[in-house]
Amino acid sequence: MLPTPVEEAIRGMAEDRTSGASKLARLAVDTMGLAIVNAKGRPDPKELAEVARRISEAQPAMAIVHNVAQLVARLVSEGLDPKAVLLEIRTELDRARERIARTFLKVVPPHATIVTLSYSDNVLEAIKMAHGRGHVNRAYVLESGPLFEGRTMANALSDAGVPASAGDRKKPFYVACETLKFDARYDAGTWPGSRNSEATNPTFEITPAELVTTIVTERGTYGPEVVRTMLSPGREPRRPAAAES
């Protein structure tokens, strides 16, 4: 049993169905920090690893949540100062958004029309920056039921002066995310948010890799096949599925 404040924080993350991945990543770091504070700044590495495991289970479809929690646990277990680790990861998360937006400027075509789905802090920042530089004329936002996060996205874009409405114009498809969202644990068929998974989350969907033009990150741009190659060594070999009769 973890300390009560830590248990409550993890429970809150598990019940969160509205926050985006970037916010959940910050909550994961805060929860790891709470565990460190409860241990008076000297956490037992095994206990901290257990906190990281529980945080990952709270949001199994969010790769960035798993990655940041495991990163904190690993760095602390290697002897690094826990406060310095938390500060460094929080700083990296804060800087990543602007870096992603600046990278997006390198690939967005002039006078672009953007089609986006749901809500993302990274996508919002990228579109706002591109619009401010004169690269984006309009954004079409799909509402994304059942929670309709797209409405929040449309409002945020409108507040930033970006004309936003709904539609589909067969434009290039860009993904804007931190590299901490890359997840070597799963492929499209085994990811907890997929329809083939037992832990299906109906608020997620999978975009086929062949529809993705470029993945824009704080470290640069990557094609889907490059990311697939990068992540494949981290996956355990899986037995082929039995043929259906």
C-alpha positions in Angstrom: 0.0 0.0 0.0 1.4 3.4 -1.0 1.1 6.5 1.2 -2.5 7.8 1.1 -1.6 11.1 -0.7 0.1 9.1 -3.4 -2.8 6.6 -3.7 -5.2 9.5 -4.0 -3.1 11.2 -6.7 -2.9 8.0 -8.8 -6.6 7.4 -8.4 -7.3 10.9 -9.7 -5.1 10.2 -12.7 -6.9 6.9 -13.4 -10.3 8.7 -13.3 -9.1 11.6 -15.5 -10.8 11.4 -18.9 -10.5 15.0 -20.0 -6.8 16.1 -19.6 -4.5 15.8 -22.6 -1.3 13.7 -22.6 1.0 16.6 -21.8 -1.0 17.6 -18.7 -1.2 14.0 -17.6 2.6 13.7 -18.0 3.0 16.7 -15.6 0.6 15.1 -13.2 2.7 11.9 -13.4 5.9 13.9 -12.5 4.0 15.6 -9.7 2.8 12.3 -8.3 6.4 10.9 -8.4 7.4 14.1 -6.6 4.8 13.5 -4.0 6.2 10.0 -3.3 9.6 11.5 -3.0 8.4 14.1 -0.5 6.6 11.4 1.5 9.9 9.6 1.7 11.5 12.8 3.1 13.6 13.2 -0.1 15.2 9.8 0.2 12.9 7.3 -1.6 13.6 3.6 -1.7 14.3 2.8 -5.4 12.0 -0.3 -5.2 9.1 1.7 -3.7 9.6 4.5 -6.3 9.6 1.9 -9.1 6.2 0.6 -7.7 4.8 4.1 -7.8 5.9 4.4 -11.4 4.3 1.1 -12.2 1.0 2.2 -10.6 1.1 5.5 -12.5 1.6 3.7 -15.8 -1.3 1.4 -15.0 -3.5 4.4 -14.2 -3.2 5.7 -17.8 -2.1 2.6 -19.9 -2.8 4.2 -23.3 -0.6 7.3 -22.5 3.0 6.5 -23.5 4.3 9.8 -22.1 2.8 9.0 -18.7 4.6 5.7 -18.6 7.9 7.1 -19.9 8.2 10.1 -17.5 7.3 8.0 -14.4 9.8 5.3 -15.4 12.4 7.9 -16.2 12.1 9.5 -12.7 12.4 6.1 -11.0 15.4 5.1 -13.1 17.4 8.3 -12.6 16.7 8.3 -8.9 17.7 4.7 -8.6 21.0 5.6 -10.4 21.9 8.0 -7.5 20.8 11.3 -9.0 19.4 13.9 -6.7 15.6 13.5 -6.7 14.8 17.2 -6.7 17.2 17.8 -9.6 15.6 15.0 -11.6 12.1 16.3 -11.1 13.2 19.8 -12.0 15.0 18.6 -15.2 12.0 16.6 -16.4 9.5 19.4 -15.7 11.8 21.8 -17.6 12.1 19.4 -20.5 8.3 19.0 -20.7 7.9 22.8 -20.7 10.5 23.4 -23.4 9.3 20.6 -25.6 6.1 22.4 -26.6 7.8 25.5 -28.0 10.4 23.3 -29.8 7.7 21.3 -31.4 6.0 24.4 -32.6 9.3 25.7 -34.1 9.9 22.4 -35.8 6.4 22.6 -37.3 7.3 25.9 -38.9 9.9 24.0 -41.0 7.3 21.6 -42.6 4.0 23.6 -42.7 3.3 24.9 -46.3 2.6 28.5 -46.9 -1.1 29.7 -46.5 -1.9 26.3 -45.1 -5.4 24.9 -44.2 -5.0 22.7 -41.1 -7.3 19.8 -40.2 -7.0 18.6 -36.6 -8.9 16.3 -34.3 -9.7 16.7 -30.6 -7.5 18.8 -28.3 -3.7 18.9 -27.9 -1.6 21.5 -26.2 1.3 20.8 -28.7 -0.9 21.1 -31.7 -2.5 24.2 -30.4 0.9 25.8 -29.8 2.1 24.7 -33.3 -0.9 26.2 -35.1 -0.8 29.4 -33.1 2.9 29.9 -33.9 2.5 29.1 -37.6 -0.5 31.4 -37.9 1.4 34.2 -36.2 4.1 33.8 -38.8 1.6 33.9 -41.7 1.8 30.2 -42.6 -1.8 29.1 -41.6 -4.9 30.7 -43.0 -7.6 28.5 -41.3 -8.0 25.4 -39.1 -10.7 22.8 -39.3 -11.3 21.1 -36.0 -13.2 17.8 -35.7 -15.2 17.6 -32.4 -14.0 14.1 -31.4 -17.0 12.5 -29.6 -18.0 11.4 -27.1 -16.2 14.1 -25.0 -16.1 16.7 -27.8 -12.6 18.0 -26.9 -12.5 19.5 -30.4 -14.8 22.3 -29.2 -12.3 23.4 -26.6 -9.6 23.3 -29.3 -11.7 25.4 -31.7 -12.4 28.0 -28.9 -8.7 28.2 -28.0 -7.8 28.7 -31.7 -10.4 31.4 -32.1 -9.2 33.1 -29.0 -5.7 33.2 -30.6 -7.1 34.7 -33.8 -7.0 31.6 -35.9 -10.2 31.1 -38.0 -11.5 27.6 -37.0 -14.4 25.5 -38.1 -15.2 21.8 -39.1 -14.4 20.0 -42.3 -12.0 17.7 -44.2 -9.9 18.9 -47.2 -7.5 16.0 -47.7 -4.5 18.0 -46.5 -1.1 16.5 -45.4 -1.4 14.9 -41.9 1.1 16.0 -39.3 1.5 14.7 -35.8 3.0 17.1 -33.1 4.2 15.4 -30.0 7.1 14.9 -27.6 9.4 12.0 -28.2 8.5 10.9 -24.7 5.2 9.8 -26.3 6.9 7.2 -28.4 6.0 3.8 -26.9 8.1 0.8 -27.6 5.8 -1.5 -25.5 3.0 -1.8 -28.1 2.2 -1.9 -31.7 -1.2 -0.8 -33.2 -2.8 -4.1 -32.5 -1.7 -4.4 -28.8 -1.9 -0.8 -27.7 -4.4 -0.5 -24.8 -6.4 2.1 -26.6 -7.0 -0.1 -29.7 -10.2 -1.9 -30.6 -8.3 -5.2 -30.5 -7.2 -4.6 -26.9 -9.1 -5.8 -23.9 -8.6 -2.4 -22.3 -10.3 -0.4 -25.0 -10.8 3.3 -24.2 -13.6 4.5 -26.5 -12.2 8.1 -26.5 -9.2 7.0 -28.6 -8.7 5.9 -32.2 -5.7 4.8 -34.2 -4.6 6.7 -37.3 -3.0 4.4 -39.9 0.7 5.1 -40.4 0.3 5.4 -44.1 -2.0 8.5 -43.6 0.7 10.3 -41.5 2.9 12.7 -43.5 5.4 13.6 -40.8 5.8 13.4 -37.0 7.0 16.8 -35.6 8.9 16.6 -32.3 11.2 18.7 -30.2 14.1 16.8 -31.7 13.1 17.2 -35.3 10.8 15.5 -37.8 10.4 11.7 -38.4 8.5 9.7 -41.0 6.3 6.9 -39.6 8.5 4.1 -40.9 11.6 5.7 -39.1 9.7 5.7 -35.8 8.6 2.1 -36.4 12.2 1.1 -36.9 13.4 3.1 -33.9 10.8 1.4 -31.6 10.8 -2.2 -32.9 13.9 -3.3 -30.9 12.1 -2.4 -27.6 9.2 -4.8 -28.2 9.3 -8.3 -27.1 8.8 -11.0 -29.8 5.1 -12.0 -29.9 3.7 -15.3 -31.0 1.7 -15.1 -34.2 -2.1 -15.1 -33.6 -3.8 -18.4 -34.3 -5.8 -18.6 -37.5 -9.6 -18.3 -37.0 -11.5 -21.4 -38.1 
